[in-house]
Amino acid sequence: MNDRDSIRRKNFGEMSLEEIEKLSEMKIRRFFDNHTDQESVRSKLIQKWPLIVSLRNTPVKKSNKPLSYKKLAMIVKKELQLEKLAPSTIQKLWHELELKHETKQEK
């Protein structure tokens, strides 16, 4: 956390070239760490996709609407034991996989 805070606050204005290089390397490392986390979450979601589809298609008690992405994310987060899972991640993957699949079936 201290490294992340120092990266965010640093200004290149009065730094030497070596300090700028170290700071740039830290920023690159942080970027790839975040990107790797997203890919691992995506692969875990794809592995459990049948569960996600069945949960999403199950109607909620009061209405016949499908389960919201927010509630779905909370359930899947507990199931996969993930630290963080945004509902938008599931929504993007849903649109990518399911809506394309539906479009192919209609043709």
C-alpha positions in Angstrom: 0.0 0.0 0.0 2.8 2.4 0.8 4.3 1.9 -2.7 0.9 2.5 -4.3 0.5 5.7 -2.3 4.0 6.9 -3.2 3.4 6.2 -6.9 0.2 8.2 -6.8 1.7 11.2 -5.1 5.0 11.4 -7.0 5.7 14.1 -9.5 8.4 13.8 -12.1 9.4 17.5 -11.8 12.4 17.4 -9.5 13.4 13.7 -9.7 16.6 12.2 -11.1 16.5 9.8 -14.0 17.1 6.8 -11.8 14.2 7.8 -9.5 12.0 8.3 -12.5 13.0 4.9 -13.9 12.3 3.1 -10.5 8.9 4.9 -10.3 8.0 4.0 -13.9 8.9 0.3 -13.2 6.7 0.4 -10.1 3.8 1.8 -12.2 4.3 -0.9 -14.9 4.4 -3.6 -12.3 1.2 -2.3 -10.6 -0.5 -2.2 -14.0 0.4 -5.8 -14.8 -0.6 -7.0 -11.3 -4.1 -5.5 -11.8 -4.4 -6.9 -15.3 -3.4 -10.4 -14.2 -6.0 -10.3 -11.4 -8.7 -9.4 -13.9 -7.7 -12.3 -16.2 -7.8 -14.8 -13.3 -11.2 -13.6 -12.2 -12.5 -13.9 -15.8 -11.2 -17.5 -16.1 -12.8 -18.4 -12.8 -16.1 -17.0 -14.0 -15.9 -18.9 -17.2 -15.2 -22.2 -15.3 -18.4 -21.6 -13.2 -20.4 -20.2 -16.1 -23.2 -22.9 -16.0 -23.9 -21.9 -12.4 -24.0 -18.2 -13.3 -26.4 -18.8 -16.2 -28.7 -20.9 -14.0 -28.7 -18.3 -11.2 -29.3 -15.4 -13.7 -32.2 -17.2 -15.4 -33.9 -18.2 -12.2 -36.7 -15.6 -11.6 -36.9 -13.7 -8.4 -39.8 -14.5 -6.1 -41.8 -11.3 -6.3 -41.5 -10.8 -10.1 -40.5 -12.8 -13.1 -37.4 -10.6 -13.5 -34.0 -12.3 -13.6 -31.5 -12.0 -10.7 -29.7 -8.6 -10.8 -26.1 -8.5 -11.7 -25.3 -7.0 -8.3 -26.9 -9.8 -6.3 -25.4 -12.3 -8.8 -22.0 -10.9 -8.1 -22.4 -11.2 -4.4 -23.4 -14.9 -4.7 -20.6 -15.7 -7.1 -18.1 -13.8 -5.1 -18.8 -16.0 -2.1 -18.9 -19.2 -4.2 -15.5 -18.5 -5.8 -14.0 -17.0 -2.7 -12.9 -13.9 -4.5 -11.8 -10.7 -2.8 -13.5 -8.4 -5.3 -15.9 -8.9 -8.1 -17.7 -6.1 -9.8 -21.2 -6.7 -11.2 -20.1 -5.0 -14.4 -17.5 -7.8 -14.9 -20.3 -10.4 -14.9 -22.5 -8.1 -17.0 -19.8 -7.7 -19.7 -19.1 -11.4 -19.8 -22.8 -12.1 -20.0 -23.2 -9.8 -23.0 -20.2 -11.3 -24.6 -21.1 -15.0 -24.2 -24.9 -15.2 -23.8 -26.2 -12.5 -26.1 -23.8 -13.6 -28.9 -25.0 -17.2 -28.4 -28.7 -16.1 -28.6 -28.0 -14.1 -31.8 -26.4 -17.2 -33.4 -29.4 -19.4 -32.5 -31.8 -16.9 -34.0 -30.0 -17.0 -37.4 
